[in-house]
């Protein structure tokens, strides 16, 4: 009987194998258009420390330190001393883990053979701060918006569970069921990111500036997911205006990456004219400005040509938004950034300046695209807009854009507004343009000081990525975000934030805050791109109070290496190496 069964099996196998062999190619042919690929890599991280334990006595939370041992991602039959959480009728046990830096991803939990089957439930809370892991949804701004960061799951018996997709550094795990017990062999963070090299670099004799440069680079790196997001916890969306500082950081650190054109194309394809990208007129203008900067740094003419029909139509749509007096008359939503959103005069000034910047960029691109008709419309629009010079309205955002556009002198913008009140009234998004305007005014030292004070203050509070917003007054009596808030100290995360980012909804990893990274590369390391594709670069360093700086800059032809040393008389000695295709002008 067994012989007959075996022969029958092989007979059937021979019948079905040919058709089975055809499945992969048939699947590829029929499903290729429906299969979504990703450029992301996964890495498993072990927690660096335990921040908090619900029961330090060791009675309800046992063998906690075992969770800091590197895991292998596999359940097994071995007995051991593993993390054990025990609940009685009244109390619930848990702990908070610190993975050392902000990441994007989830966690992996491995259980042991000593658990009952079925195993109980645990509550998982991701946090960008320790206090966020101790929050409850609906209280102090805590949300599950965009990413689920607070939820209950049932653990497998003697198995492996991957759960979560958010931005976090800290994870709190609590056993939920009363009179229950769970033994956990491993907890690892699943870090999801693009495995790409940091081609650009910046090092100087001030380690605070070095950390700020790298933190800005890392903040954007985390947001380079399948698309270029603004935040990895909240605002996991393509916000076109927010992309501009991110793209400038990518140009300075990573060089070409397809996440940029992919995200620009998504915004274009989701926004048929006459609609505005993200529903904001200034964001459609930022799309044009990004196209210009991306072309200058990467030199991809074929990609630029793909934008021609949309680009020229958008420029013509913007041209009719200028009245006979040269004033912009863009409709709602009129927006620069959130801190300036209640100052209507500042918004008008900023939009007036942005219209000039956009048409200047449009004229450049239309000349490249051999479209003299649209270039003429752009130049005519610039001439009309320059007839109206709005008031600065006491706004650093407005002052910065007015200076960059040429409507007012950078020196006046700096003296009257930008250099006043230290880093008060700065913002993480428009701080980049404030720094640029101060550089245009020749106040490089003032900008360097702003970077140390404003972005450096976030590092002082324990940040490993830069935040959606920040006010220097928040540092008063503030607790660090990587500790349980001590009695008498202020919890920065639960206490501050406004508009759409109140309290725990506030994102602590926002790509638009990365401005110092590209600014330091351009104005301190001194890299200024003069021709598309970096074919001609001017090296013009401004060290301020620094003694030396060195770094690298990615071009489509390879890396440019630069080093500056301040001499005894204050002059700067510069050495560099560049690919033969890149012409260097040294000032």
Secondary structure, DSSP 8 states (H G I E B T S, - for coil): -HHHHHHHHHHHHHHHHHHHHTHHHHHHHHHGGG------EEEEEE-SEEEEES-TTSSSEESGGGGGS---S---S-----EEEE--SS---EEEEEEEEEEEEEEEEEE-TTS-SS--EEEEEEESSHHHHT--TTSTT---SSS--EEEEE--TTSEEEEEEEEEEEEEEEE-STT-EEEEEEEEEEEEE-------EEEES-HHHHHHHHHHHHHHHHHBSSSB-SBSSS--S--HHHHHHHHHHHHHHT---HHHHHHHHHHHHT--TTS-GGG-HHHHHHHHHHHHHHHHHH--HHHHHHTHHHHHHHHHHHHTTB-TTS-B---S---S-GGGTT-HHHHHHHHHHHHHHHHHHHHHHHHHTT-HHHHHHHHHHHHHHTT-----TT-HHHHHHHHHHTSS-HHHHIIIIITSSTTTT--TTTHHHHHHHHHHTT-HHHHHHHIIIIIHHHHHTT-SS--S---GGGGTTB--TTS---TTSB-HHHH---TT--GGGS-S-BGGG-HHHHHIIIIIS-EEE-SGGGSEEEE----TT-SEEEEEEEETTEEEEEEEEE-TTS-EEEEEE--TTSEEEE-
